[in-house]
Amino acid sequence: MAVQLAYAAPAPQTTTGTDTQPLDSADLQRKHRWFRAYETNKRREMDEQRVARQYYHDKQWTDDETKRLTSRGQQPTVRNRIKRKIDFLKGVEQRLRRDPKAYPRTPKHEHDADTATAALRFACDLNRWEKVSSASMHDGLVSGTGVIFIGIEREDPKIKHVNVDRFFYDPRSVEHDFSDANYMGLHLWLDVDDAAAKWPKHADRLKAMVDATSVGVSLSQDADKEQQWGDFENRRIRVVEFWERKPSSASITGFAWYFCYFTGDLQLEHGWSPYKGEFGEPDCPYEAWSPYVDEKGDRYGMVRTMKSVQDEINYSASKILHRIAVDRFFYEEGSVDDIDELGKQLARPDGKIKIARGEWGKTVGIVDQGAKIQGETERFQLAVTEIENLGPNPGLVGKGQGVDGASGRALLAQRDSGMTELSPIFEQHRDWKLRVYRKTWQRCRQAWQAEKWIRITDDDKAVQFIGLNQYSMATDPMTGLSSLSQQNVIAQIDVDISLNEGPDTITINEELLQTLAQVGEAATGPLGKVLIELSNAPNKERLLKMIEEANAPNPEMLAMQQRMAKLEETLAAANIDKAIAEVENKRADTLSKLVTVSTPQAQQTDEFGNPIGAPPQQPDLMGAMGAMQMFPLMYGGPTLEQQAEQMGNQQQMPPGGMPDGMQQGPLPMGLEGPMMDPMQQAPMPGDMQPEKIMPEQMSQAGALPINPMV
């Protein structure tokens, strides 16, 4: 197995790092004793972890039990309920996952808090944090301990999952967060060539460890390799990565972490940790957590609680199948010639039974096992019910009473009530994630010293970038002096890291979707906007913008509607003008008849000029003039269609009166003066008003007034 860079401390780039002076033999022997103390005192815990991992992977019968069951024809049945429980809790952790958020410690870092949040989330995305967190949750639930490495690799923060079976710690530690552990580390089996390439100064001695016969290496496959330092068959050596917390006067906390690599009595590398903590002290790159710690200090997960019930399920299931497949029979001496043959025939579905003497059911027959099968079945059901009630209750699973048709907020409240029993586990894991985020932020500050651009991943449709450690030369316009300007210098940002608390986004979105679906078409109107504003759904602005865009008319359709409205207005004006013209025509006929009637008739005379008959009746000129004034003619004014076009042109013209800002020139001759109001009465021909027309001005031959001045 080749060593991975994530497990090894990188070459020091600061004052901390590898020491050139070797450790004294007493110090190295002390580390040996402490490492052996873990192997000795935690043997019971390591064995339990191994069994828990086997139970998760369906290996729930020992080899002896499997041989015994097979010998009597009984199937070693496995009904793995533990795996389902563990996977379900991992899914719950994924649903409850929150993003880290930075808060400023001082007012001057208020703007920098957003930059720190973006940098920390970028580092998590860079290391696929979701996968690492799920792996650690799995280790904690199964093995009882979850561990990750937080260091620096290729000038970027590195977060990597660590196999729990390679992790060791101070056996006196009893805290869930290992805060009271004075040492911890890893023990790895490395290929000797890879180890020689990593530590070339010790290449000869490393190769000699697997070639020599004096190291006491057992070649047996059953040898306990945890007690060996070399593997002759596979040419591997066992390397211990030992991290110890030592007193340090240079650290504000009074302690700092010191690392050492050794194999057997060979010291490979040692020095102060190259990773810096919150106050600049050498920091440990490993962060671990445990869901449970018993009275003896052993760490365990949920498998311990479910193991006995899982065994009962397997035993009952196997026993039921065996009782159904195998029949027990009784017989009297001499009633059957061959007992073994009788057993074989009973086991066969088409068996033929031969009775030497007696009667079936009295001298020979099958023992009724119905009561025992029923008892085993009830025992099996009780065990299944017991293990189902461990951990998530029906409210957490989403199968509780009143789930169908419930709102999203009701489901969220029911799920929270189901989390009560599991709150200790998730509380410990949440505290572990918070410590990981804070340690990752310190790695960001240490690794990102040069200019760097990071992408903000909040909105996939609008990619944004933030520049870190931006330096530029700025010139003061008043003094003309140049000065160095800096922005988003990550090493100078002072923030607090916390988990971004908030409601379940999926549940809130489901509730909002259900509410909008109930209101129907009103969801895209003002009522939908009010519901979105009152909800806790994220991206409210985006939802409101979508509603506005959905309600906004199509520009092409809007232009077509405007053109249609103008055409309809013009058509309506034309119809009105047509009606007015018909009315005016009737008025003109009426006036023509009035003029004819009001024209004086001549006296009839003979050929000599003498009047004949009675003189003609004189017309009522005053009545005719009143009738003409009551029905004035409108033939001189513009039509409504012309007025509509004129009003449209006035709306399109700028305030200056001419398009494009042109100045209005002189009007053509005859059009000077103010524009006539189209609603006013048009003047009569000859600028004569009807009320000024005298009888002597009436035409003798026609029906229209005449101008006596012409």
C-alpha positions in Angstrom: 0.0 0.0 0.0 1.5 3.3 -1.1 1.5 6.1 1.3 -0.8 9.0 0.4 0.3 12.5 0.7 -2.9 13.4 2.6 -1.7 11.2 5.5 1.8 12.7 5.7 2.8 16.1 6.9 4.2 18.1 3.9 7.5 19.7 3.8 7.6 22.7 6.2 7.2 26.1 4.7 7.2 28.0 8.0 9.3 28.1 11.1 7.5 24.9 12.2 8.3 21.6 10.6 10.8 18.8 10.6 13.7 18.8 13.1 17.1 17.7 11.9 18.1 16.5 15.4 17.0 12.9 16.1 14.9 12.1 19.1 16.6 10.4 22.0 15.9 6.7 22.5 14.0 7.4 25.7 11.5 9.6 23.9 11.1 7.1 21.1 10.6 4.3 23.5 7.9 6.4 25.3 6.0 6.7 22.0 6.3 2.9 21.6 4.8 2.3 25.0 1.9 4.7 24.4 1.2 3.1 21.0 1.2 -0.3 22.7 -1.0 1.0 25.4 -3.7 1.7 22.9 -3.4 -1.7 21.4 -3.6 -3.3 24.8 -6.2 -1.3 26.5 -8.5 -0.9 23.5 -8.4 -4.5 22.3 -12.0 -5.0 23.4 -13.1 -1.9 21.5 -11.2 -2.9 18.3 -12.8 -6.3 18.4 -16.2 -4.8 18.8 -15.5 -2.5 15.8 -14.5 -5.4 13.7 -17.7 -7.3 14.5 -19.9 -4.3 13.9 -18.4 -3.8 10.4 -19.0 -7.5 9.7 -22.7 -7.2 10.9 -23.2 -4.2 8.5 -21.8 -6.3 5.6 -24.1 -9.3 6.2 -21.6 -11.5 8.0 -23.6 -12.2 11.1 -22.8 -15.9 11.7 -19.5 -17.1 13.0 -17.7 -19.8 11.2 -18.5 -22.4 13.9 -22.2 -21.5 13.8 -22.2 -21.8 10.0 -20.6 -25.2 10.1 -23.0 -26.4 12.7 -26.1 -25.2 10.9 -24.9 -26.6 7.6 -24.2 -30.0 9.2 -27.8 -30.4 10.2 -29.3 -29.0 7.1 -30.3 -25.7 8.6 -29.8 -22.5 6.5 -27.7 -19.6 8.0 -30.3 -17.0 7.1 -29.5 -13.3 7.4 -32.2 -10.6 7.6 -30.0 -7.6 7.9 -32.0 -4.8 9.6 -28.9 -3.1 10.9 -27.7 -2.1 7.4 -31.1 -0.6 6.7 -31.0 1.4 9.9 -27.5 2.7 9.3 -28.2 3.7 5.7 -31.4 5.5 6.8 -29.6 7.6 9.4 -27.0 8.5 6.9 -29.8 9.7 4.6 -31.3 11.8 7.5 -27.8 13.4 8.0 -27.7 14.3 4.4 -31.2 16.0 4.6 -30.1 17.9 7.7 -26.8 19.1 6.3 -26.1 22.8 6.5 -23.5 25.0 4.8 -20.9 26.9 6.8 -21.2 30.6 7.3 -18.8 33.2 8.5 -19.7 36.1 10.8 -17.5 39.1 11.5 -15.9 39.6 14.8 -15.3 43.3 14.3 -17.2 45.9 12.3 -14.4 46.4 9.9 -14.6 42.7 8.8 -18.3 42.9 8.1 -17.7 42.9 4.3 -15.0 40.3 4.6 -17.5 37.8 6.2 -19.1 37.1 2.8 -15.7 36.5 1.3 -14.8 34.1 4.1 -18.0 32.2 3.6 -17.4 31.9 -0.2 -13.8 30.7 0.4 -14.8 28.1 3.0 -17.6 26.7 0.8 -15.2 26.6 -2.2 -12.8 24.6 -0.2 -15.5 22.2 0.8 -16.6 21.8 -2.8 -13.0 21.3 -3.9 -12.7 18.3 -1.5 -16.2 16.8 -2.2 -17.2 17.5 1.4 -20.5 15.7 1.1 -18.9 12.4 0.4 -16.3 12.8 3.3 -19.1 13.8 5.8 -21.2 10.8 4.8 -18.2 8.4 5.2 -17.5 9.8 8.7 -21.1 9.5 9.7 -21.0 5.9 8.6 -17.9 5.1 10.6 -19.4 6.8 13.7 -22.7 4.8 13.5 -21.0 1.5 12.8 -17.5 1.5 14.3 -18.1 4.2 17.0 -15.5 6.6 15.7 -15.2 8.8 12.6 -12.0 10.5 11.6 -10.8 12.8 8.8 -7.6 14.5 7.8 -7.5 18.3 7.3 -4.2 19.5 5.9 -2.7 21.3 2.8 -1.9 19.7 -0.5 -0.7 21.4 -3.6 -1.4 24.9 -2.1 -5.0 24.1 -1.4 -6.8 22.9 1.8 -7.1 19.1 1.8 -10.0 17.2 3.5 -9.7 13.4 3.4 -11.5 10.5 5.0 -9.4 8.3 7.2 -10.1 4.6 7.8 -11.0 4.1 11.4 -9.2 0.8 11.7 -5.9 2.6 11.1 -6.6 5.3 13.7 -5.3 5.2 17.3 -5.6 7.6 20.2 -5.0 8.1 23.9 -6.9 5.3 25.7 -7.5 7.6 28.6 -9.7 9.9 26.4 -13.4 9.7 27.2 -14.7 12.9 25.5 -16.8 12.6 22.4 -14.7 15.1 20.6 -11.3 13.7 21.7 -10.4 17.1 23.3 -8.8 15.3 26.3 -6.5 13.1 24.1 -2.8 13.8 24.5 -1.8 11.8 21.4 -3.4 10.3 18.3 -2.3 9.1 14.9 -2.3 6.4 12.3 -0.6 3.1 11.8 -0.1 2.1 8.1 1.3 -0.8 6.2 3.5 0.6 3.4 5.3 -1.0 0.6 9.0 -0.9 1.4 9.8 0.8 -2.0 7.3 3.5 -1.4 8.6 4.1 2.1 12.2 4.2 0.8 11.2 6.8 -1.8 9.6 9.0 0.9 12.5 8.7 3.3 15.5 8.1 1.1 18.0 8.6 4.0 16.6 5.5 5.6 16.1 3.4 2.5 18.8 0.8 3.3 17.5 0.2 6.8 13.9 0.0 5.6 14.8 -2.7 3.1 16.8 -4.5 5.7 13.8 -4.8 7.9 12.0 -7.1 5.4 15.1 -8.9 4.3 16.6 -9.7 7.6 15.5 -12.6 9.7 16.3 -11.0 13.0 13.2 -8.8 13.2 11.1 -11.6 14.5 8.6 -11.6 11.6 6.2 -14.5 11.5 5.4 -15.9 8.1 2.2 -17.5 9.2 -1.0 -16.2 7.6 -2.6 -16.3 11.1 0.1 -14.1 12.7 -1.2 -10.9 14.4 0.3 -8.3 12.0 -0.6 -5.5 14.5 2.3 -6.8 16.6 4.8 -6.8 13.7 7.0 -4.2 12.1 7.8 -6.0 8.9 6.0 -8.3 6.5 8.5 -10.5 4.7 6.0 -12.1 2.2 4.5 -8.9 0.9 7.6 -6.7 1.5 5.8 -4.2 3.6 6.7 -2.3 6.8 4.5 -0.9 9.5 4.9 2.9 9.9 3.3 4.8 12.8 2.4 8.4 12.4 2.4 9.7 15.9 0.9 13.1 16.9 1.5 14.4 20.4 0.3 17.5 22.2 3.3 19.1 24.0 3.6 22.1 26.2 4.8 25.2 24.3 5.6 28.6 25.7 5.4 30.1 22.2 1.7 29.1 21.9 -1.1 31.2 23.4 -3.0 28.1 24.5 0.2 26.7 26.1 0.2 23.6 24.0 1.2 22.7 20.5 1.2 19.5 18.4 4.4 17.6 17.5 4.6 14.7 15.0 6.9 11.8 14.5 7.1 8.9 12.0 8.8 5.7 13.1 8.8 2.0 12.4 10.3 -0.3 15.0 13.3 1.4 16.5 13.9 3.5 13.4 12.9 7.1 13.6 12.0 8.4 10.1 10.8 12.0 10.6 9.7 14.3 13.4 9.1 18.0 14.1 6.4 20.6 15.0 3.2 20.4 13.1 3.4 22.5 9.9 -0.3 23.3 10.2 -1.4 26.4 12.1 -4.3 26.7 14.4 -6.5 29.7 15.2 -3.8 31.5 17.1 -0.9 30.4 14.9 0.1 27.5 17.1 1.1 24.1 15.5 -2.2 22.2 15.0 -3.2 18.5 14.7 -4.6 17.7 11.2 -6.9 15.0 12.5 -10.5 15.6 13.7 -12.5 12.7 15.2 -15.9 12.2 16.9 -17.8 9.4 18.6 -21.6 9.1 19.1 -21.4 7.0 22.3 -18.7 6.4 25.1 -19.5 3.8 27.7 -18.4 3.7 31.4 -15.1 2.0 30.5 -14.2 4.6 27.9 -14.9 2.3 25.0 -16.4 4.0 21.9 -19.3 2.4 20.1 -22.0 3.0 17.6 -25.6 1.9 17.1 -24.7 -1.6 16.2 -24.1 -2.6 19.8 -27.7 -1.7 20.6 -29.2 -3.6 17.6 -26.8 -6.6 17.6 -28.7 -8.9 20.0 -32.1 -8.2 18.4 -30.5 -8.8 15.0 -29.2 -12.2 16.2 -32.7 -13.1 17.4 -34.1 -12.2 14.0 -31.6 -14.4 12.2 -32.0 -17.4 14.7 -35.8 -17.2 14.4 -35.8 -17.0 10.6 -33.4 -19.9 10.3 -35.4 -22.0 12.8 -38.7 -21.4 11.1 -37.3 -22.4 7.7 -35.8 -25.5 9.2 -38.9 -26.6 11.0 -41.0 -26.1 7.8 -38.5 -28.1 5.7 -37.9 -31.0 8.1 -40.6 -33.2 9.6 -40.4 -35.1 12.8 -42.0 -38.6 13.0 -42.8 -41.3 15.5 -43.0 -45.0 15.1 -43.4 -48.3 17.1 -40.7 -50.9 17.0 -41.2 -53.1 14.0 -43.8 -50.9 12.3 -41.2 -49.7 9.8 -38.5 -51.8 8.2 -35.9 -49.1 7.4 -36.0 -45.9 9.6 -33.5 -44.0 7.6 -35.4 -44.7 4.4 -38.5 -43.4 6.1 -36.8 -40.2 6.9 -35.6 -39.8 3.3 -39.0 -40.4 1.9 -40.6 -37.9 4.3 -38.1 -35.2 3.2 -39.0 -35.7 -0.4 -42.1 -34.0 -1.9 -43.0 -37.2 -3.8 -41.8 -39.7 -1.1 -43.4 -43.1 -0.8 -43.7 -44.5 2.8 -43.9 -48.2 3.4 -45.4 -49.5 6.7 -44.5 -53.0 7.8 -47.4 -53.3 10.3 -49.7 -51.1 12.2 -51.7 -48.0 11.1 -50.6 -44.6 9.9 -51.1 -42.0 12.6 -51.1 -44.5 15.4 -48.1 -46.8 15.1 -46.2 -44.4 12.8 -46.8 -40.8 11.8 -45.6 -37.2 11.7 -45.3 -35.1 14.9 -47.4 -31.9 14.6 -45.1 -28.8 14.9 -47.7 -26.2 14.2 -47.6 -24.7 17.7 -43.8 -24.5 17.7 -43.7 -22.9 14.2 -46.3 -20.4 15.3 -44.3 -19.6 18.4 -41.1 -19.1 16.4 -43.0 -16.8 14.0 -44.3 -14.7 16.8 -40.8 -14.5 18.2 -39.6 -13.4 14.8 -42.2 -10.6 14.5 -41.5 -9.3 18.0 -37.8 -9.1 17.2 -38.5 -7.2 13.9 -40.8 -4.8 15.7 -38.2 -4.2 18.4 -35.4 -3.3 15.9 -37.8 -1.2 13.9 -38.6 0.9 16.9 -34.9 1.6 17.6 -33.8 4.9 16.2 -36.2 6.5 13.7 -39.8 6.4 14.7 -42.7 6.5 12.2 -42.8 10.3 12.3 -39.2 10.5 11.2 -39.7 7.9 8.4 -42.8 9.8 7.2 -45.3 7.0 7.9 -46.9 8.4 11.0 -50.6 9.1 11.6 -52.0 12.0 9.5 -49.1 12.1 7.1 -51.3 11.8 4.0 -52.5 15.3 3.0 -50.5 17.1 5.6 -48.7 20.3 4.8 -45.0 20.6 4.5 -44.7 22.4 7.8 -46.7 19.7 9.5 -44.4 17.1 8.1 -41.4 19.1 9.3 -42.8 19.3 12.8 -43.5 15.6 12.8 -40.0 14.8 11.7 -38.5 17.0 14.3 -40.4 15.1 17.0 -39.0 11.9 15.6 -35.5 13.3 15.9 -35.8 13.5 19.7 -34.5 10.0 20.2 -31.6 10.5 17.8 -30.6 14.0 18.9 -27.5 12.9 20.8 -26.0 11.3 17.7 -26.7 14.2 15.4 -25.7 16.7 18.1 -22.2 15.1 18.3 -21.9 14.9 14.6 -23.0 18.6 14.2 -20.3 19.7 16.7 -17.7 17.6 14.8 -18.7 19.3 11.5 -18.4 22.7 13.1 -14.8 21.9 14.3 -14.0 20.7 10.8 -15.2 23.9 9.2 -13.2 26.1 11.6 -10.0 24.0 11.0 -10.6 24.1 7.3 -10.8 27.9 7.5 -7.4 28.0 9.2 -6.0 25.9 6.4 -7.4 28.3 3.8 -5.8 31.2 5.6 -2.5 29.4 5.6 -2.5 27.9 2.1 -4.0 30.8 0.1 -1.3 33.4 0.3 -1.0 34.4 -3.3 -3.7 35.9 -5.6 -6.5 33.4 -6.2 -10.0 33.4 -7.8 -12.8 31.3 -6.4 -16.2 30.7 -7.9 -19.5 31.3 -6.0 -21.8 28.3 -6.5 -25.0 29.7 -4.9 -26.6 30.3 -8.3 -25.6 28.0 -11.2 -27.2 30.3 -13.8 -25.2 33.3 -12.7 -21.5 32.3 -12.3 -19.6 34.8 -10.1 -16.0 35.0 -9.0 -14.3 36.6 -6.0 -10.7 37.5 -6.0 -8.6 36.7 -2.9 -5.4 38.5 -1.9 -5.9 41.3 -4.5 -3.1 43.9 -4.5 -2.8 47.0 -6.7 -1.0 50.4 -6.8 -3.4 53.3 -6.3 -2.4 57.0 -6.8 -3.9 59.7 -4.6 -5.3 62.4 -6.9 -4.7 65.1 -4.3 -1.0 64.4 -3.5 0.0 62.3 -6.5 1.6 59.7 -4.2 1.3 56.0 -5.0 0.2 53.5 -2.3 -0.4 49.8 -2.1 -4.1 48.9 -2.1 -5.2 45.5 -0.9 -8.6 43.7 -0.9 -9.8 40.4 0.4 -6.5 39.5 2.0 -7.7 36.2 3.5 -4.9 36.0 6.1 -6.2 39.2 7.7 -9.9 38.3 7.8 -11.1 37.7 11.4 -14.4 35.9 11.4 -16.3 33.2 13.4 -17.5 30.1 11.6 -20.9 28.6 12.3 -23.4 26.4 10.7 -26.0 28.2 8.6 -29.2 27.2 10.4 -32.5 27.4 8.6 -35.7 25.4 7.7 -35.6 22.3 5.6 -35.5 23.7 2.0 -37.1 20.7 0.4 -40.0 20.6 2.9 -40.6 24.3 2.7 -40.6 24.2 -1.1 -43.0 21.3 -1.1 -45.3 23.2 1.2 -45.2 26.3 -1.0 -45.8 24.2 -4.1 -48.8 22.6 -2.4 -50.3 26.0 -1.4 -49.8 27.5 -4.8 -51.4 24.5 -6.4 -54.5 24.9 -4.2 -55.1 28.5 -5.2 -54.9 27.6 -8.9 -54.6 30.3 -11.5 -54.4 32.9 -8.8 -50.9 31.7 -8.0 -49.6 33.9 -10.8 -51.4 37.0 -9.6 -51.1 39.2 -6.6 -52.2 36.4 -4.2 -49.2 34.2 -5.3 -46.8 37.1 -4.7 -48.2 37.5 -1.2 -47.8 33.8 -0.4 -44.2 33.8 -1.6 -43.4 36.8 0.5 -44.9 35.3 3.6 -43.1 31.9 3.1 -39.6 31.0 4.2 -38.7 29.6 0.8 -35.2 30.6 -0.5 -34.7 32.6 -3.7 -37.9 34.7 -3.2 -36.7 37.2 -5.7 -36.2 34.6 -8.3 -39.8 33.3 -7.8 -41.3 36.7 -7.9 -39.4 37.5 -11.1 -40.7 34.3 -12.7 -44.3 35.4 -11.9 -43.7 38.9 -13.4 -42.2 37.4 -16.5 -45.1 35.0 -16.8 -47.6 37.9 -16.5 -45.7 40.2 -18.8 -47.3 40.3 -22.3 -45.4 39.3 -25.4 -43.9 42.4 -27.1 -45.0 41.2 -30.5 -48.4 40.4 -29.3 -48.6 43.8 -27.5 -47.6 45.6 -30.7 -50.2 43.7 -32.7 -52.9 44.5 -30.0 -52.0 48.2 -30.3 -52.3 48.0 -34.1 -55.7 46.2 -33.8 -56.9 48.8 -31.2 -55.9 51.6 -33.6 -57.7 49.9 -36.5 -60.8 49.4 -34.4 -60.7 53.0 -33.3 -60.4 54.2 -36.9 -63.2 51.9 -38.0 -65.5 53.2 -35.2 -64.7 56.8 -36.1 -65.5 56.1 -39.7 -68.8 54.5 -38.8 -69.6 57.6 -36.6 -68.6 60.0 -39.4 -70.9 58.0 -41.8 -73.8 58.4 -39.4 -73.0 62.1 -39.0 -72.9 62.5 -42.8 -76.3 60.9 -43.1 -77.7 63.2 -40.5 -76.1 66.3 -42.1 -77.6 65.2 -45.5 -81.0 65.1 -43.9 -80.4 68.5 -42.3 -79.3 69.9 -45.6 -82.5 68.6 -47.3 -84.6 70.1 -44.5 -82.8 73.5 -44.8 -83.3 73.4 -48.6 -87.0 72.9 -48.1 -87.1 75.7 -45.5 -85.4 78.1 -47.9 -87.8 77.2 -50.7 -90.7 77.7 -48.4 -89.4 81.0 -47.1 -88.7 82.4 -50.6 -91.3 85.2 -51.5 -93.6 84.2 -54.4 -94.1 86.7 -57.3 -97.6 88.2 -58.0 -99.1 86.6 -61.1 -99.8 89.3 -63.8 -101.3 89.3 -67.3 -99.5 90.2 -70.5 -100.0 93.9 -69.7 -98.5 93.6 -66.2 -101.7 93.8 -64.3 -102.0 91.5 -61.2 -104.2 88.5 -61.5 -105.9 87.0 -58.6 -105.2 87.4 -54.9 -101.8 88.5 -53.8 -99.5 85.6 -52.7 -99.1 84.8 -49.0 -95.9 86.2 -47.5 -93.6 83.6 -45.9 -92.7 83.5 -42.2 -89.1 84.7 -42.5 -88.4 84.8 -38.8 -89.5 81.2 -38.3 -87.4 80.1 -41.2 -84.3 81.9 -39.7 -84.9 80.3 -36.3 -85.2 76.8 -37.9 -81.9 77.4 -39.8 -80.2 78.5 -36.6 -81.4 75.5 -34.7 -80.0 73.1 -37.3 -76.5 74.4 -38.2 -74.5 72.6 -40.8 -71.2 70.9 -39.8 -69.8 70.2 -43.2 -66.8 72.6 -42.6 -65.3 70.6 -39.5 -62.9 67.6 -39.6 -64.3 64.1 -39.2 -63.7 61.9 -36.1 -61.4 59.7 -38.1 -59.3 62.8 -38.9 -59.4 63.8 -35.3 -58.2 60.4 -34.1 -55.3 60.5 -36.5 -54.4 64.0 -35.5 -54.4 63.1 -31.8 -52.2 60.1 -32.5 -49.7 62.2 -34.4 -49.7 64.7 -31.5 -48.9 61.9 -29.0 -45.9 60.8 -31.1 -44.5 64.4 -31.6 -42.0 65.7 -29.0 -42.9 68.8 -26.9 -41.1 71.0 -29.5 -43.9 70.4 -31.9 -41.8 68.7 -34.6 -40.3 65.3 -34.7 -36.6 64.7 -33.8 -36.4 68.1 -32.1 -36.9 70.1 -35.4 -38.2 73.7 -35.0 -41.5 74.5 -36.4 -41.4 76.6 -39.6 -43.9 79.1 -41.0 -47.3 77.7 -41.9 -48.5 77.8 -45.6 -50.5 80.8 -46.6 -54.0 80.7 -45.5 -53.2 78.5 -42.4 -51.7 81.1 -40.1 -53.2 81.6 -36.8 -54.3 79.3 -34.0 -55.5 75.8 -34.9 -59.2 75.5 -35.0 -60.8 73.4 -32.3 -62.3 70.4 -34.2 -65.3 70.4 -31.9 -66.2 74.0 -32.6 -68.7 74.8 -35.3 -67.1 75.5 -38.8 -67.7 79.0 -40.1 -70.2 79.5 -42.8 -68.9 80.3 -46.3 -67.9 83.9 -46.7 -67.2 84.2 -42.9 -70.8 85.0 -42.3 -72.5 83.8 -39.1 -76.0 82.4 -39.4 -77.5 84.9 -36.9 -76.3 87.8 -39.1 -78.1 86.6 -42.3 -80.8 89.0 -43.3 -83.8 88.2 -45.5 -82.5 90.3 -48.3 -79.4 88.2 -48.3 -81.2 85.0 -49.2 -80.8 83.6 -52.7 -83.8 84.0 -54.9 -83.0 80.8 -56.8 -81.2 78.6 -54.3 -81.3 77.4 -50.7 -77.9 78.7 -49.5 -77.2 82.2 -48.1 -75.2 84.6 -50.2 -72.7 87.3 -49.3 -74.0 90.7 -50.4 -70.4 92.1 -50.3 -69.3 90.0 -53.2 
